[in-house]
Amino acid sequence: MIYHFILSINKFKEMRNITKLTIFFICLIILNCEKEDNNKPLIIKTNNDNYTTGELVSIEIVNKYDTNIDYYMCSSYSGIPPVIYKYINNVWTGYWAPLCDGFISHCCGVLETNDIYKDTFNLEFEQGKYRIEYEFIVEYGQGYQSFYSNEFIFE
């Protein structure tokens, strides 16, 4: 009887080791997935994560795709047109975007492979959390896909 008890304790210890190994491998998989997110083919990053009222927000977009990507050419905006969102009541709400008319605005501007696009927003931001959306056509014949910058805060 004691022998069976000792055997069951040893089996329990083996199971704990297997459980620990399983958890270890799951953590490795999760960490690898996070690394892949950092190597996105399109990088959109503001120059800071935290701003004070009156500071200008600068953005940098890097095309790491193997091909050129296209964007909509807005008549009232000289660069790649953004949509700026503010986080209000747990919802991302449109804060600012250029007005594009249907006559002069057209497709497509091109962001070539490995090109870096830079822009600075001369806007008055209120206190709060923001992010910026850009839309690109990544594959010919497909529609626009949304890509977002990091979130940033105005204090």
VEXFIZA-811570 format. One line per field, with one value per residue: x, y, z of N, C-alpha, C in turn; residue in three letters. Coordinates in Angstrom, 1 decimal, decimal comma. Each point is the difference from the previous one (the first is absolute). Example, Ala and Ser with C-alpha at 12.3 -4.5 7.8 and 13.67 -1.06 7.14 Angstrom:
REM VEXFIZA-811570
n_u = 13,2 -0,4
n_v = -5,7 1,1
n_w = 7,8 -0,7
ca_u = -0,9 0,9
ca_v = 1,2 1,1
ca_w = 0,0 0,0
c_u = 0,9 -0,8
c_v = 1,2 1,1
c_w = 0,0 0,8
code = ALA SER
END
This chain:
REM VEXFIZA-811570
n_u = 0,8 1,0 0,4 -1,3 0,0 1,1 -0,5 -1,1 0,8 0,8 -1,1 -0,4 1,1 0,0 -1,3 0,5 0,9 -0,8 -0,8 1,0 0,4 -1,3 0,0 1,2 -0,5 -1,1 0,8 0,8 -1,1 -0,5 1,2 0,1 -1,2 0,4 1,0 -0,9 -0,8 1,2 -0,2 -0,9 -0,7 -0,9 0,9 -0,9 0,9 -0,6 0,4 -1,1 0,0 0,6 -1,0 0,4 -1,0 -0,2 0,4 0,9 -0,9 1,1 -0,1 0,3 -0,1 0,3 0,2 -0,2 -1,1 -0,1 -1,2 -0,3 -0,4 -1,3 -0,2 -1,1 -0,1 0,1 -1,0 -0,4 0,7 1,1 -0,3 0,4 -1,3 0,1 -0,4 -0,2 0,1 -1,0 0,6 -1,3 -0,2 1,3 -0,1 0,6 0,1 -0,5 1,2 0,8 -0,4 0,8 -0,6 -0,5 0,2 -1,1 0,3 0,8 -0,6 1,0 -0,1 1,2 0,3 1,3 0,1 1,2 0,5 0,1 -1,0 0,4 -1,3 0,2 -0,7 -0,4 -0,8 -0,5 -0,4 -1,1 0,8 -1,2 -0,2 0,8 -0,5 1,0 -0,5 0,9 -1,0 0,6 -0,4 0,4 0,3 0,0 -1,1 0,5 -1,1 0,7 -0,9 -0,4 1,1 -0,6 0,8 0,5 0,1 1,0 -0,5 -0,5 0,5 -1,0 0,9
n_v = -1,2 0,0 -1,2 -0,3 0,4 -0,5 -1,1 0,1 0,2 -1,0 -0,7 0,4 -0,3 -1,2 0,0 0,4 -0,9 -0,8 0,4 0,0 -1,1 -0,4 0,5 -0,5 -1,0 0,0 0,3 -0,9 -0,7 0,4 -0,2 -1,2 -0,1 0,4 -0,8 -0,9 0,4 -0,1 -1,0 0,9 -0,3 0,6 0,9 0,3 1,1 0,5 1,2 0,1 -0,5 1,0 0,8 1,3 0,7 0,1 -1,2 -0,1 -0,8 -0,7 -0,4 -1,3 -0,2 -1,3 -0,1 -1,0 0,2 -1,1 0,6 0,8 1,0 0,0 1,3 0,4 0,6 0,7 0,6 -0,1 -1,2 0,6 -0,7 -1,0 0,0 0,5 -0,9 1,0 -0,9 0,3 -0,4 -0,1 -0,1 -0,5 1,0 -0,6 1,3 0,3 0,5 -0,4 0,6 -0,1 1,1 -1,1 0,7 -0,3 1,3 0,5 -0,5 -0,8 -1,2 -0,1 0,3 0,0 -1,0 0,2 -1,2 -0,2 0,6 1,2 0,1 1,3 0,2 1,2 -0,2 1,1 -0,8 0,4 -0,8 -0,6 0,1 -1,2 -1,1 -0,1 -0,2 -0,3 0,1 -1,0 0,3 -1,2 -0,1 -1,2 -0,6 0,0 0,7 0,2 0,1 1,1 0,0 -0,1 1,0 -0,3 1,3 0,3 -0,3 1,3 0,6 0,9 0,6
n_w = 0,0 0,8 -0,6 0,0 1,3 0,2 -0,7 0,7 1,1 -0,4 -0,3 1,1 0,5 -0,7 0,5 1,2 -0,2 -0,4 1,1 0,8 -0,6 0,2 1,3 0,2 -0,7 0,7 1,1 -0,5 -0,2 1,2 0,5 -0,7 0,3 1,2 -0,2 -0,5 1,0 0,6 -0,8 0,2 -1,1 0,8 0,2 0,9 0,2 1,1 0,1 0,6 1,2 0,6 0,0 0,0 0,5 -1,3 0,4 -1,0 -0,7 0,0 -1,2 0,0 -1,3 0,2 -1,3 0,7 -0,8 -0,6 0,1 -1,0 0,8 -0,2 -0,2 0,6 -1,1 1,1 -0,5 1,3 -0,3 0,3 1,1 0,8 -0,3 1,2 0,9 0,8 0,8 0,7 1,1 -0,2 1,3 0,0 -0,8 -1,1 0,1 -1,2 0,0 -1,0 -1,2 -1,0 -0,5 -0,6 -1,1 -0,6 -0,3 1,0 1,1 0,1 -0,5 0,1 1,2 -0,1 1,0 -0,5 -0,4 1,3 -0,6 0,4 0,5 0,0 1,1 0,1 1,1 -0,7 1,0 0,5 0,7 0,4 1,3 0,0 -0,3 -0,9 -1,3 -1,0 -0,9 -0,7 -1,3 -0,3 -1,3 0,6 -0,5 -1,2 -0,2 1,1 1,0 0,6 0,6 1,2 0,3 1,2 0,4 0,7 1,2 0,1 1,0 0,1 0,7
ca_u = -0,8 0,9 0,7 -0,9 -0,1 1,3 -0,1 -1,0 0,7 0,9 -0,7 -0,5 1,2 0,2 -1,0 0,3 1,1 -0,6 -0,8 1,0 0,5 -1,0 -0,2 1,2 -0,1 -1,0 0,6 0,9 -0,8 -0,6 1,0 0,3 -1,1 0,2 1,1 -0,4 -0,7 0,9 0,6 -1,1 0,5 -0,2 0,3 -0,5 0,4 0,1 1,3 -0,1 -1,2 -0,6 0,1 -0,7 -0,8 0,8 1,1 -0,4 0,2 0,6 -0,3 0,9 -0,6 1,1 -0,6 0,9 -0,5 0,9 -0,5 -0,5 -1,4 -0,7 -0,9 -0,9 0,6 -1,0 0,1 0,3 1,1 1,2 0,7 -0,9 -1,0 -0,2 -1,2 0,5 -1,0 0,2 -0,7 -1,0 -1,0 0,3 -0,2 0,8 -0,9 0,7 0,4 0,3 0,5 -0,2 -1,2 0,4 -1,2 -0,1 0,4 1,4 0,6 0,0 1,0 0,7 1,4 0,8 1,1 0,8 0,6 1,0 -0,2 -0,4 -0,8 -0,1 -1,0 -0,3 -1,3 -0,1 -1,4 -0,1 -0,5 -0,5 0,5 -0,7 0,7 -0,2 0,8 -0,2 -0,2 0,4 -0,6 0,8 -0,3 1,2 0,0 -0,7 -1,3 -0,6 -0,4 0,9 0,2 0,4 1,2 -0,1 1,2 0,0 -0,8 0,7 -0,8 0,2 -0,3
ca_v = 1,2 1,1 0,0 0,6 1,4 0,6 0,0 1,1 1,3 0,1 0,4 1,4 0,8 0,0 0,8 1,4 0,4 0,1 1,2 1,1 0,1 0,4 1,4 0,6 0,0 1,0 1,3 0,2 0,3 1,3 1,0 0,1 0,7 1,4 0,4 0,1 1,3 1,1 0,0 0,2 0,5 1,4 0,6 1,3 0,3 1,4 0,3 -0,2 -0,7 1,0 1,4 1,0 0,8 1,0 -0,7 -0,5 -1,4 -0,4 -1,5 -0,6 -1,2 -0,7 -1,1 -1,2 -1,0 -0,3 0,7 1,3 0,0 1,2 0,8 1,0 1,4 0,9 1,3 1,1 -0,4 -0,3 -1,2 -1,2 0,6 -0,7 0,2 0,1 -0,5 0,3 -1,1 0,7 -0,9 -1,3 -0,2 0,9 0,9 0,8 1,3 0,9 -0,6 1,1 -0,1 -0,3 0,1 -1,1 0,3 0,1 -1,1 -1,2 -1,0 -0,5 0,4 -1,2 0,0 -1,0 -0,9 0,6 1,4 0,6 1,2 0,7 1,1 0,7 0,5 1,3 0,0 0,2 -1,2 0,1 -1,0 -1,2 -1,1 0,1 -0,8 0,5 -1,1 0,2 -1,1 -0,3 -1,2 -0,8 -0,9 0,5 -0,6 -0,1 1,3 0,7 -0,6 1,0 -0,2 1,0 0,4 -0,3 0,9 1,0 0,8 1,4 0,2
ca_w = 0,0 0,1 -1,3 -1,0 0,3 -0,5 -1,4 -0,4 0,2 -1,0 -1,2 0,2 -0,2 -1,4 -0,7 0,3 -0,9 -1,3 0,0 -0,1 -1,3 -0,9 0,2 -0,6 -1,4 -0,3 0,1 -1,1 -1,2 0,1 -0,2 -1,5 -0,7 0,2 -0,8 -1,4 0,0 0,0 -1,4 -1,0 -1,3 0,0 1,3 0,2 1,4 0,4 0,5 1,5 0,5 0,8 -0,5 0,7 -0,9 -0,8 -0,7 -1,3 -0,2 -1,3 -0,3 -0,9 -0,5 -0,7 -0,8 0,0 -0,9 -1,2 -1,1 0,2 0,5 -0,6 0,9 -0,6 -0,1 0,5 -0,7 0,9 0,9 -0,9 0,3 0,1 0,9 1,2 0,8 1,4 0,9 1,5 0,8 0,8 0,6 -0,4 -1,5 -0,9 -0,7 -1,0 0,5 -1,1 -1,3 -1,1 -0,9 -1,4 -0,9 -0,9 -1,4 -0,2 0,8 -0,8 0,3 1,2 0,3 0,2 1,0 -0,5 1,0 0,8 0,1 1,3 -0,2 1,3 0,0 1,3 0,1 0,7 0,5 1,5 0,6 1,4 0,9 -0,3 -0,7 -1,4 -0,9 -1,4 -0,9 -1,5 -0,8 -1,1 -0,8 0,1 -1,1 -1,1 -0,1 1,3 0,5 1,0 1,3 1,0 0,8 1,1 0,7 1,4 0,7 0,7 1,0 0,3 1,5
c_u = 0,9 0,7 -0,9 -0,2 1,3 0,0 -0,9 0,6 1,0 -0,7 -0,6 1,2 0,3 -1,0 0,2 1,2 -0,5 -0,8 1,0 0,6 -1,0 -0,2 1,2 0,0 -1,1 0,5 0,9 -0,7 -0,6 1,1 0,4 -1,1 0,1 1,2 -0,4 -0,8 0,9 0,7 -1,1 0,6 -0,3 0,1 -0,6 0,2 0,1 1,4 0,0 -1,3 -0,8 0,3 -0,6 -0,8 0,9 1,1 -0,5 0,3 0,6 -0,2 1,1 -0,6 1,1 -0,7 1,0 -0,6 1,0 -0,4 -0,4 -1,5 -0,6 -0,9 -0,8 0,6 -1,2 0,3 0,5 1,2 1,2 0,7 -1,0 -1,1 -0,3 -1,4 0,4 -1,2 0,3 -0,9 -0,9 -1,1 0,2 -0,2 1,0 -0,9 0,8 0,2 0,3 0,4 -0,1 -1,2 0,5 -1,2 0,1 0,5 1,5 0,7 0,0 1,0 1,0 1,4 0,7 1,0 0,8 0,6 1,2 0,0 -0,4 -0,7 -0,1 -1,0 0,0 -1,3 0,0 -1,4 0,0 -0,7 -0,5 0,7 -0,7 1,0 -0,4 0,8 -0,4 -0,2 0,4 -0,6 0,9 -0,6 1,4 0,1 -0,9 -1,3 -0,8 -0,4 1,1 0,0 0,4 1,2 0,0 1,4 0,0 -1,0 0,9 -0,9 0,4 -0,4 -0,2
c_v = 1,3 0,2 0,7 1,5 0,7 0,1 1,2 1,3 0,3 0,4 1,4 1,0 0,1 0,8 1,4 0,5 0,1 1,2 1,2 0,1 0,5 1,6 0,7 0,1 1,0 1,4 0,3 0,3 1,4 1,1 0,1 0,7 1,5 0,6 0,3 1,3 1,2 0,1 0,1 0,5 1,5 0,6 1,4 0,4 1,5 0,3 -0,1 -0,8 1,0 1,4 0,9 0,9 1,0 -0,7 -0,5 -1,5 -0,3 -1,5 -0,4 -1,4 -0,6 -1,2 -1,2 -1,1 -0,2 0,7 1,5 -0,1 1,3 0,6 1,0 1,4 1,0 1,4 1,1 -0,3 -0,4 -1,3 -1,2 0,4 -0,9 0,2 -0,1 -0,4 0,4 -1,1 0,7 -1,1 -1,4 -0,3 1,0 0,8 0,9 1,4 1,0 -0,9 1,1 -0,3 -0,2 0,1 -1,1 0,3 0,0 -1,1 -1,3 -1,1 0,0 0,7 -1,3 0,3 -1,2 -0,9 0,8 1,6 0,4 1,2 0,7 1,2 0,6 0,6 1,3 0,2 0,3 -1,2 0,3 -1,1 -1,3 -1,0 0,0 -1,2 0,4 -1,2 0,5 -1,2 -0,2 -1,2 -0,7 -0,9 0,5 -0,7 -0,1 1,4 0,6 -0,8 1,1 -0,4 1,1 0,2 -0,6 1,0 1,0 0,9 1,4 0,3 1,5
c_w = 0,0 -1,3 -1,1 0,3 -0,5 -1,5 -0,5 0,2 -1,1 -1,4 0,1 -0,3 -1,5 -0,8 0,2 -0,9 -1,5 -0,2 -0,1 -1,4 -1,1 0,1 -0,6 -1,5 -0,5 0,1 -1,1 -1,3 0,1 -0,2 -1,4 -0,7 0,3 -0,8 -1,4 -0,2 -0,2 -1,4 -1,0 -1,3 -0,2 1,4 0,0 1,4 0,1 0,6 1,6 0,3 0,9 -0,4 1,0 -1,0 -0,7 -0,8 -1,3 0,0 -1,3 -0,1 -1,0 -0,5 -0,8 -0,7 0,0 -0,8 -1,1 -1,3 0,4 0,5 -0,5 1,1 -0,8 0,0 0,3 -0,6 1,0 0,9 -0,9 0,2 0,0 1,0 1,2 0,5 1,4 0,9 1,5 0,7 1,0 0,4 -0,5 -1,5 -0,7 -0,8 -0,9 0,6 -1,1 -1,2 -1,0 -0,8 -1,4 -0,9 -1,0 -1,4 -0,2 0,7 -0,9 0,5 -1,1 0,1 0,4 1,1 -0,4 1,1 0,7 0,1 1,4 -0,3 1,4 -0,2 1,4 0,0 0,8 0,4 1,5 0,5 1,4 0,8 -0,4 -0,7 -1,5 -0,7 -1,4 -0,9 -1,4 -0,7 -1,2 -0,8 0,0 -1,2 -1,1 -0,2 1,3 0,5 0,9 1,3 1,0 0,8 1,1 0,6 1,5 0,6 0,7 0,8 0,0 1,4 0,2
code = MET ILE TYR HIS PHE ILE LEU SER ILE ASN LYS PHE LYS GLU MET ARG ASN ILE THR LYS LEU THR ILE PHE PHE ILE CYS LEU ILE ILE LEU ASN CYS GLU LYS GLU ASP ASN ASN LYS PRO LEU ILE ILE LYS THR ASN ASN ASP ASN TYR THR THR GLY GLU LEU VAL SER ILE GLU ILE VAL ASN LYS TYR ASP THR ASN ILE ASP TYR TYR MET CYS SER SER TYR SER GLY ILE PRO PRO VAL ILE TYR LYS TYR ILE ASN ASN VAL TRP THR GLY TYR TRP ALA PRO LEU CYS ASP GLY PHE ILE SER HIS CYS CYS GLY VAL LEU GLU THR ASN ASP ILE TYR LYS ASP THR PHE ASN LEU GLU PHE GLU GLN GLY LYS TYR ARG ILE GLU TYR GLU PHE ILE VAL GLU TYR GLY GLN GLY TYR GLN SER PHE TYR SER ASN GLU PHE ILE PHE GLU
END
